[in-house]
Amino acid sequence: MRRIHLLFVVLLLTLVGLSVAYYKYSALGFPLTPDRETETWTVEAQIAVNPGTAPASVRFALPSNPPHYTLLDEGFVSRGWGLTTQSSDRQREAVWTKRNPEGNQTLYYQATVYRDQEEIEASPYPGPAAPPELEEPLKSAAESFVEEIRAGSADIQTFATLLVKEVNASRPDENIAAFLKPDATETERTRLAISLLAIARIPARMSHGVMLTDEGRNLGPTTWLEVHNSRRWVPIDPRSGAVGYPRQFLVWWHGDQPALATSGLQDVELTFATTRNLRDAVETAQLQSSIAESRLMDFSLLDLPIDAQNTYRVLLLVPLGALIIVLLRNLIGIRTFGTFMPVLIALSFRETQLVGGVVLFTLIVALGLAIRFYLERLKLLLVPRLAAVVIVVILLMVLISIVSHRLGLDIGLSVGLFPMVILAMTIERVSIVWEEHGPGDAMAQAAGSLVVAALAYLVMVNTYVTHIFFVFPELLLVVLAFTLLVGRYTGYRLTELFRFRAFKTLAQAHRPDPPTNDRSGDNR
Amino acid sequence: MAINWPISPRRLKELGVLGMNQRNGEFIAEMNARRYYPLVDDKLLTKELAEEAGLHVPKLYGVISTTHEIRQLAKLVGIHEDFVIKPANGAGGDGILVIDGKQSHEPLIYRKSSGMAIGMDAMALHISNILAGAYSLGGRPDVAMIEYRVKFSPLFEKISFQGVPDIRTIVYRGYPVMAMVRLPTTQSDGKANLHQGAIGAGVDMAGGQTLDGVAHNRHVTHHPDTREPISGVDIPGWQSLLEMAAKCSDMTGLGYLGVDVVLDRDLGPLILELNARPGLSIQVANGEGLRHRIDRTDRHVDHLLRDETPAERAAWSREHLAPMNL
């Protein structure tokens, strides 16, 4: 019964721990390994305005839910301007206003984006496009042109591609030539393509965006064409007819209108600047999940102040060290001083490094032990003796630091990082075991403690382990489950297989006795 | 020399050898309620209980529980030739000071069991260390007991070196299941502690006769100092000794208990101390695992219609838990 209960608890803890971690990994994108960086882009829109004397207002379209990209962060810099943001239909915009602006000014909008989806999201079909009203003979020309394209295409996408290619051809179809001035701009050509698509009742729209380039300066917006294939908007390059957006194209706004609408301004100029950043993957995932409003992240360590975070980075490793102690003591059977003293020693090794830590620790304990034995001769009472050992330990630490600094060995400086109470307690315990059970036992236990501390250190200092437990603290539930499981282990410890090896021969000595031998003892 | 390979866990299980984890998890945790621990951990309490139950213990000369009382020490011990000072809550025999005899009256100087002289000052210091908790578990403040020094019976004289040999019996659910004699050696410095090199000799449950022993987990047939064979020594009054052990179990309410008894030359068997976490070396000393004997006791107890008296239990153990041939 108790066993089933325990197994149930263990299973539950493991399940909860693993599933929360898996969710954070797969859905929120928290990385399993440290040092993973994701590429993010910072896009800055600079709006240089030259206002007159009248009250000025600037409406600026903002990117909202751009295909392929997620907006991680945004900010506005506009000193002295009133700022509101509003959403209408599918377009977000910022509105800057100022009653009496003076001189040239620049408004800034900065967004951090991150490419996270390969697919373009599906969107509802807006209904067939209304055909433009055209006069004859333009109407017949357009219709026969559309008919011609339709004959050569298979579906909406190929139709649009072919159409765009024709519109951009160096020697356009004669039916098209009537619509197109030879020096038509890209926007005009795109506009034409949209009207022609409308004749075929295909919904199409213009989109504008920025090509993200590292250290890009003075970039202008680029126009693109989107046709709806009844499932989603498919981007078509209005110059080549190629399907899809380039990898680093950030769609800013949709529709056949400029991004800026101003009033009361003499002059306005919009340019974009872009930079590529490598950002810690954890940070990106954190931002992303806060945008996704994941409730889970309300309980994240990553929101704590940095110094608290650093404390937990260390603290979260203590359970792991405790688990190692449990394994080494209950499964292997190594004897140590104190139960969790090795974990504390291991924590201080984090600061001193392993070899230096072991050397310094051994040095201080050995010197302290010598002093302790001397104090023994003075017949001091227990508490004053402990206090004396602490004082001597600190003096030794100071001495070691100074001497090693003189010798140019920086490692000696880190001796101050050892918790000196731990050192004093270790010295006291070693000396008691030494007196009561002999130096052999004392050395064995001291060596055991150091081995356990070193192992715990090696696990705890591993960057993967540190990272995993800090980013996925729920995995401690799994550690807890495992510890509970070991808590019910009643099998032999590894060292007992050595301790009881006399049974290999002893058991034979106790094989069935001859029947005549009614009193045991003699031939054993 | 051939490498002494470890034994396989399967074989160990077959032999019914109890491991530390199993002892802690299945016996100590299940059979020994924590609230009874003070009864055995506090030797003063054990002594009182045992006296109430009519069991023989070394006589208590006095207790020193505050630093203030140390001044009374000379008055307290002055009338005794020899005595033992021990912490009431000492762990593993730590902090025990054995005084063999008086060396001079004025000033009062005694002789330790090692032969070294010890003055009242040193003795007072030892007691204040006991009071400060130097020998107790977790360094808790403790009290010092001064009691009768056991004049050990010449029975084990040939197979022990200095010190006091004692008889450890494991009592399971009130039934003595296994016993061993712990014989001090030069190596163990006269202490009956197996960790320090004392010899553990198994005891035949049926007749109370010693078997071969182990030292440092190795099989030995002769005492290393006296070179006498270890096996074949008859322990007198075996039945009553087992009865005493069985009574200790009733008195403390512990289902898995180690009872340490010494044989006094004049007073017979005396209970020295009880242990709620008895060690596992007794199995090596007897060349047999505890498990089979425990299982047999379980089967017996589960089919009992009434509780048996200590005498009946001791008799049952002698009859049924003699070496179980494998």
Chai-1 contact restraints between the chains, C-beta under 6 A:
chainA,res_idxA,chainB,res_idxB,connection_type,confidence,min_distance_angstrom,max_distance_angstrom,comment,restraint_id
A,N330,B,N21,contact,1.0,0.0,6.0,A-B,restraint_1
A,K379,B,L125,contact,1.0,0.0,6.0,A-B,restraint_2
A,L381,B,S128,contact,1.0,0.0,6.0,A-B,restraint_3
A,L381,B,A132,contact,1.0,0.0,6.0,A-B,restraint_4
A,L382,B,N129,contact,1.0,0.0,6.0,A-B,restraint_5
A,L382,B,A132,contact,1.0,0.0,6.0,A-B,restraint_6
A,L382,B,A134,contact,1.0,0.0,6.0,A-B,restraint_7
A,E436,B,D94,contact,1.0,0.0,6.0,A-B,restraint_8
A,Y489,B,N21,contact,1.0,0.0,6.0,A-B,restraint_9
A,T490,B,N21,contact,1.0,0.0,6.0,A-B,restraint_10
A,T490,B,Q22,contact,1.0,0.0,6.0,A-B,restraint_11
A,T490,B,G25,contact,1.0,0.0,6.0,A-B,restraint_12
A,T490,B,E26,contact,1.0,0.0,6.0,A-B,restraint_13
A,Y492,B,P9,contact,1.0,0.0,6.0,A-B,restraint_14
A,Y492,B,L12,contact,1.0,0.0,6.0,A-B,restraint_15
A,Y492,B,G19,contact,1.0,0.0,6.0,A-B,restraint_16
A,R493,B,M20,contact,1.0,0.0,6.0,A-B,restraint_17
A,E496,B,G19,contact,1.0,0.0,6.0,A-B,restraint_18
A,L497,B,P6,contact,1.0,0.0,6.0,A-B,restraint_19
A,L497,B,I7,contact,1.0,0.0,6.0,A-B,restraint_20
A,F498,B,P6,contact,1.0,0.0,6.0,A-B,restraint_21
A,R499,B,N217,contact,1.0,0.0,6.0,A-B,restraint_22
A,F500,B,I7,contact,1.0,0.0,6.0,A-B,restraint_23
A,F500,B,L12,contact,1.0,0.0,6.0,A-B,restraint_24
A,F500,B,V17,contact,1.0,0.0,6.0,A-B,restraint_25
A,R501,B,P6,contact,1.0,0.0,6.0,A-B,restraint_26
A,R501,B,I7,contact,1.0,0.0,6.0,A-B,restraint_27
A,A502,B,N217,contact,1.0,0.0,6.0,A-B,restraint_28
A,A502,B,R218,contact,1.0,0.0,6.0,A-B,restraint_29
A,A502,B,H219,contact,1.0,0.0,6.0,A-B,restraint_30
A,A502,B,V284,contact,1.0,0.0,6.0,A-B,restraint_31
A,F503,B,I7,contact,1.0,0.0,6.0,A-B,restraint_32
A,F503,B,L15,contact,1.0,0.0,6.0,A-B,restraint_33
A,K504,B,I7,contact,1.0,0.0,6.0,A-B,restraint_34
A,L506,B,H219,contact,1.0,0.0,6.0,A-B,restraint_35
A,L506,B,G287,contact,1.0,0.0,6.0,A-B,restraint_36
A,A507,B,L15,contact,1.0,0.0,6.0,A-B,restraint_37
A,A509,B,G287,contact,1.0,0.0,6.0,A-B,restraint_38
A,H510,B,G287,contact,1.0,0.0,6.0,A-B,restraint_39
A,P512,B,N325,contact,1.0,0.0,6.0,A-B,restraint_40
A,S520,B,D204,contact,1.0,0.0,6.0,A-B,restraint_41
A,S520,B,P323,contact,1.0,0.0,6.0,A-B,restraint_42
A,G521,B,D204,contact,1.0,0.0,6.0,A-B,restraint_43
A,G521,B,Q209,contact,1.0,0.0,6.0,A-B,restraint_44
A,G521,B,L211,contact,1.0,0.0,6.0,A-B,restraint_45
A,G521,B,S231,contact,1.0,0.0,6.0,A-B,restraint_46
A,G521,B,G232,contact,1.0,0.0,6.0,A-B,restraint_47
A,R524,B,L211,contact,1.0,0.0,6.0,A-B,restraint_48
A,R524,B,D212,contact,1.0,0.0,6.0,A-B,restraint_49
A,R524,B,S231,contact,1.0,0.0,6.0,A-B,restraint_50
